[in-house]
Amino acid sequence: MESQWFYIFVIAQVVGFFSSLSAVLKARTSEAAIAWFIALNLLPIITLPFYWFLGRSKIDGYVEARRRDNNVLYTQLKEQMGEYGKSLFVAKRPTALEKLAMMPQTSSNKVELIVEGDQKLAALLELIEQAQNYILLEYYIFEADQTGLRVAEALAQKARLGVKVYVLVDELGTSLSRSITELWDSSGIQWSYFKSARGLKRFYQLNFRNHRKLVIVDGKKALLGGMNIGDNYLIKTKSWRDIHIKINGPSVLAMQVAFLEGWFWIFQQTINLNWDKEELSENEKVIVVPSGPSDELDTARLMILDLILKAKHRLWLTTPYFVPTSDTLHAMILAKLKGVDVRLLVPKTSDNFLVKYASQYYLNILHRAGVDVYEYTEGFYHGKSILVDDQISCVSSVNLDNRSMYLNFEIAAVIESHSFNSKLSDMLEQDFSLSHRYGTKKIGFFEKLLIHLARLLSPVL
């Protein structure tokens, strides 16, 4: 028996050593590389399962989805895309954000702000009803409750009328009921759980999740933002606050590209979609920014840094989970030192124990630097937005945490519009009025220890 444990120990040490070399080569930061190297060599039996599950920074296979040269997906799509393909493949993109997103900024869009759950549900059902050719729907959470069943039935009804319906839901975030899956199967809806990999690879790539909330109708209208599908997210209650947008116009085509990358990953086939631009009289400019662990660069992280650095006199950010990267934290502090009105809005109460304590560490740093931190007290704040000066706004599925920056598939819309910026500003002013200013308080030794221990897990929160 002792000899068996000896062999297990030796094997674990050898595997731990080679895994530590892998960590040194692949870790996103030097701090993470050092931490994994030490842990994998000192405590390999305990650390190895965590490294295989949490230590990866890129998703195998999917990485190819966004490399458009000689890519099977885009080879098939080039002819189908027509004029839009020129802006996607050929056009020179003048801004860093366009290059980062691999998407062009489009004008002649109309963007509407949705600030209540009942408005989102009404807009979603209206879009489904208006669909004439196809519906694309991609969500992290699709609850099998009253709201979820209502949306599922609306989709099935359109499918029976001949509208093509394509649905992707995350395999960890969503667990569909049998009644919904049977309804969709019988009505001809094509759907799937979003899987991070196939076969045994799924075990060590489960940490990569599809966190997007996206609906597209006929290539002309779309919904995007932070609200999932379910009673907690959509029905108007005081206990939940969120932000969503409705977009009409050419930027919807960029959202289709993001959906197709995920669809092709699951089914290895494309979908015939509309690629004709619908330009509206409104002149709101939009860049759609998809991001995820398949990107060569850290798209979400760099997008947020780009927006922070653009701020000249105002920078307001909202997020339910604040466990930022070091550069995001320090960019916010630097903006404050430059005289920018920097405000951060987070929920007073959290639905995640570890995030609650880890965020305290970073909120204390911001508070000491003079950044105005607000804690929303009327319930849980789930909105993800960034307001820059009087012209630029961002609404997305992206939280200000490492998970959204590195591990999740996310999507954002960066909007250049004084009118939309003003509407979002009015909403945030109202939310600030329902919040308390954050202040440091005396805490005991064990709570302080818990905060610092939780902070150590920041890279995976």
MOKA-V823969 format. One record per backbone hydrogen bond with DSSP energy under -0.5 kcal/mol. CO is the residue of the C=O (numbers start at 1). NH is the residue of the N-H. E is the energy in kcal/mol with one decimal. If there is no record, write none. Layout:
# MOKA-V823969
CO_NH_E / CO_NH_E
This chain:
# MOKA-V823969
1_5_-2.0 / 2_6_-1.9 / 3_7_-2.4 / 4_8_-2.4 / 5_9_-2.5 / 6_10_-2.5 / 7_11_-2.7 / 8_12_-2.6 / 9_13_-2.3 / 10_14_-2.4 / 11_15_-2.9 / 12_16_-2.8 / 13_17_-2.3 / 14_18_-2.2 / 15_19_-2.4 / 16_20_-2.1 / 17_21_-1.6 / 18_22_-1.8 / 19_23_-2.2 / 20_24_-2.1 / 21_25_-1.8 / 22_26_-2.0 / 23_27_-2.6 / 29_33_-2.1 / 30_34_-2.5 / 31_35_-2.4 / 32_36_-2.7 / 33_37_-2.3 / 34_38_-2.4 / 35_39_-2.4 / 36_40_-2.9 / 37_41_-1.2 / 38_42_-2.4 / 39_43_-2.7 / 43_47_-2.6 / 44_48_-2.7 / 46_50_-0.6 / 47_51_-2.5 / 48_52_-2.6 / 49_53_-1.6 / 50_54_-3.7 / 50_55_-0.6 / 51_55_-2.1 / 58_60_-0.6 / 59_63_-1.1 / 60_62_-1.5 / 61_64_-1.3 / 62_65_-2.2 / 63_66_-0.9 / 64_67_-1.3 / 66_68_-0.9 / 68_71_-1.3 / 71_75_-2.4 / 72_76_-1.9 / 73_77_-1.3 / 74_78_-1.8 / 76_80_-0.5 / 77_81_-2.8 / 78_82_-1.1 / 81_84_-1.5 / 82_85_-0.6 / 82_86_-0.7 / 83_86_-0.8 / 83_87_-1.0 / 84_88_-1.4 / 85_89_-2.8 / 86_90_-2.0 / 86_91_-2.6 / 92_94_-0.6 / 95_99_-1.9 / 96_100_-2.6 / 97_101_-2.7 / 98_102_-1.4 / 98_103_-1.3 / 106_286_-2.5 / 108_280_-2.3 / 109_284_-1.7 / 110_248_-2.4 / 112_246_-2.3 / 113_115_-0.5 / 114_244_-2.1 / 116_120_-1.8 / 117_121_-2.3 / 118_122_-2.2 / 119_123_-2.6 / 120_124_-2.7 / 121_125_-2.5 / 122_126_-2.1 / 123_127_-2.3 / 124_128_-2.2 / 125_129_-2.2 / 126_130_-2.0 / 127_131_-1.0 / 128_131_-0.7 / 133_164_-2.5 / 134_218_-1.7 / 135_166_-2.7 / 136_216_-2.8 / 137_168_-2.6 / 138_214_-2.7 / 139_170_-1.7 / 141_229_-2.2 / 145_149_-2.8 / 146_150_-1.9 / 147_151_-2.2 / 148_152_-2.7 / 149_153_-2.5 / 150_154_-1.8 / 151_155_-2.3 / 152_156_-2.2 / 153_157_-2.4 / 154_158_-1.7 / 155_159_-2.2 / 156_160_-2.1 / 157_161_-1.0 / 158_163_-2.1 / 159_162_-1.5 / 164_135_-2.4 / 165_190_-2.3 / 166_137_-2.5 / 167_192_-1.6 / 168_139_-2.3 / 169_194_-3.1 / 170_174_-1.7 / 177_181_-2.2 / 178_182_-2.7 / 179_183_-1.6 / 180_184_-2.6 / 181_185_-2.6 / 182_186_-2.4 / 183_187_-1.4 / 184_188_-0.7 / 184_189_-2.1 / 185_188_-0.7 / 189_191_-0.6 / 190_167_-2.4 / 192_169_-1.9 / 193_195_-0.6 / 194_171_-1.5 / 198_201_-1.1 / 199_202_-1.4 / 200_203_-1.4 / 200_204_-0.6 / 201_205_-0.6 / 202_205_-0.6 / 203_206_-0.6 / 205_208_-1.6 / 207_209_-0.7 / 209_211_-0.9 / 209_409_-3.1 / 212_140_-0.7 / 213_225_-1.0 / 214_138_-3.0 / 215_223_-2.2 / 216_136_-2.8 / 217_220_-2.3 / 217_221_-1.7 / 220_249_-1.8 / 221_217_-2.8 / 222_247_-2.8 / 223_215_-1.9 / 224_245_-2.6 / 228_230_-0.6 / 229_143_-3.2 / 230_233_-0.7 / 230_234_-2.3 / 231_235_-1.3 / 237_240_-1.0 / 239_380_-2.4 / 241_382_-3.5 / 243_226_-2.4 / 244_114_-2.9 / 245_224_-2.1 / 246_112_-2.7 / 247_222_-2.1 / 248_110_-2.6 / 249_252_-1.7 / 250_253_-1.6 / 250_254_-0.6 / 251_255_-1.3 / 252_256_-1.6 / 253_257_-1.5 / 254_258_-1.6 / 255_259_-2.0 / 256_260_-2.7 / 257_261_-1.7 / 258_262_-1.3 / 259_263_-2.4 / 260_264_-2.9 / 261_265_-1.5 / 262_266_-1.5 / 263_267_-2.9 / 264_268_-2.3 / 271_273_-0.7 / 277_279_-0.7 / 283_285_-0.5 / 284_109_-1.4 / 285_416_-3.1 / 286_106_-2.5 / 287_414_-2.6 / 288_290_-0.6 / 289_412_-1.5 / 291_410_-2.3 / 292_295_-2.0 / 293_59_-1.0 / 297_299_-1.8 / 298_302_-2.5 / 299_303_-2.5 / 300_304_-2.2 / 301_305_-2.0 / 302_306_-2.5 / 303_307_-2.2 / 304_308_-2.4 / 305_309_-2.5 / 306_310_-1.1 / 307_311_-0.8 / 308_311_-0.9 / 313_341_-1.9 / 314_389_-2.5 / 315_343_-2.3 / 316_387_-3.1 / 317_345_-2.6 / 318_385_-1.3 / 321_323_-0.7 / 321_400_-0.6 / 323_402_-0.9 / 325_329_-2.2 / 326_330_-2.4 / 327_331_-2.0 / 328_332_-2.0 / 329_333_-1.8 / 330_334_-2.5 / 331_335_-2.2 / 332_336_-1.9 / 333_337_-2.2 / 334_338_-1.4 / 335_340_-2.2 / 336_339_-1.7 / 340_342_-1.4 / 341_315_-2.8 / 341_343_-0.6 / 342_372_-1.8 / 343_317_-2.5 / 344_346_-0.5 / 344_374_-3.4 / 345_319_-2.1 / 346_376_-3.1 / 352_356_-2.4 / 353_357_-1.5 / 354_358_-2.7 / 355_359_-2.7 / 356_360_-0.8 / 357_361_-0.9 / 358_361_-0.7 / 358_362_-0.9 / 359_363_-2.9 / 360_364_-2.1 / 361_365_-1.2 / 362_366_-2.2 / 363_367_-2.7 / 364_368_-2.3 / 365_369_-1.4 / 366_371_-2.2 / 367_370_-1.3 / 371_373_-0.8 / 372_344_-2.4 / 373_438_-3.1 / 374_346_-2.6 / 374_376_-0.6 / 375_436_-2.4 / 376_348_-2.5 / 380_241_-2.2 / 380_382_-0.6 / 383_385_-0.5 / 384_396_-1.8 / 385_318_-2.5 / 386_388_-0.5 / 386_394_-2.2 / 387_316_-2.2 / 387_389_-0.5 / 388_391_-1.1 / 388_392_-1.8 / 391_417_-2.6 / 392_388_-2.8 / 393_415_-3.2 / 394_386_-2.0 / 395_413_-2.3 / 397_399_-0.5 / 399_401_-1.7 / 400_323_-2.0 / 401_405_-1.9 / 402_406_-2.4 / 402_407_-0.7 / 403_407_-1.7 / 403_408_-2.1 / 405_301_-0.5 / 407_209_-0.6 / 408_410_-0.6 / 409_211_-2.0 / 410_291_-2.3 / 411_397_-1.6 / 412_289_-3.1 / 413_395_-1.9 / 413_415_-0.7 / 414_287_-2.1 / 415_393_-2.4 / 415_417_-0.8 / 416_285_-1.8 / 417_421_-2.2 / 418_422_-2.1 / 419_423_-1.7 / 420_424_-2.6 / 421_425_-2.3 / 422_426_-2.2 / 423_427_-1.9 / 424_428_-2.5 / 425_429_-2.4 / 426_430_-1.7 / 427_431_-2.0 / 428_432_-2.8 / 429_433_-1.7 / 430_434_-0.7 / 431_434_-0.7 / 432_435_-1.7 / 434_377_-2.0 / 436_375_-2.8 / 444_448_-2.2 / 445_449_-2.5 / 446_450_-2.2 / 447_451_-2.3 / 448_452_-2.0 / 449_453_-2.5 / 450_454_-2.7 / 451_455_-1.7 / 452_456_-1.1 / 453_457_-0.6 / 454_457_-1.2 / 455_458_-2.0 / 457_460_-2.0 / 457_461_-0.5 / 458_461_-1.4
